[in-house]
Amino acid sequence: MANLFHFLTDLAVNPTKQMDFIRYPHTVITASGLSPMEQTIIESRNRRQISAIFADKRVPMANICGDPGPDPLPDPDPS
């Protein structure tokens, strides 16, 4: 999966690789060193299949909507 992550990251930020991918997708995918399964998923261009690979690696967002409770430290400014 690390290879796939690096491949997609490089593709996202490298305009030359983007143009090569648009012109010759199979060649770029084959040269990237991805596993046959990863190559098949990328060639399918199915967003759900691609994101499913990373589904168990996502970090859930913190719940920031609740009340944090009382401040444990006193206010340093005089009243």
PEDA-V404201 format. One record per residue. RES is the residue in one small letter. SS is DSSP state (a for helix, b for strand, c for the rest). D_LAST is the distance of its C-alpha to the last C-alpha in whole Angstrom. Layout:
RES_SS_D_LAST + RES_SS_D_LAST
//
This chain:
m_c_56 + a_a_55 + n_a_58 + l_a_57 + f_a_53 + h_a_54 + f_a_57 + l_a_55 + t_a_52 + d_a_55 + l_a_57 + a_a_53 + v_a_53 + n_c_56 + p_a_58 + t_a_61 + k_a_61 + q_a_60 + m_a_63 + d_a_65 + f_a_64 + i_a_65 + r_a_68 + y_c_69 + p_a_67 + h_a_69 + t_a_70 + v_a_66 + i_a_65 + t_a_68 + a_a_67 + s_c_64 + g_c_65 + l_c_63 + s_c_65 + p_a_68 + m_a_65 + e_a_62 + q_a_65 + t_a_66 + i_a_63 + i_a_62 + e_a_65 + s_a_65 + r_c_62 + n_c_60 + r_a_57 + r_a_56 + q_a_58 + i_a_57 + s_a_53 + a_a_54 + i_a_55 + f_c_51 + a_a_50 + d_a_50 + k_a_48 + r_c_45 + v_c_41 + p_c_40 + m_c_37 + a_c_33 + n_c_32 + i_c_29 + c_c_29 + g_c_27 + d_c_24 + p_c_23 + g_c_21 + p_c_18 + d_c_16 + p_c_17 + l_c_15 + p_c_11 + d_c_9 + p_c_9 + d_c_6 + p_c_4 + s_c_0
//
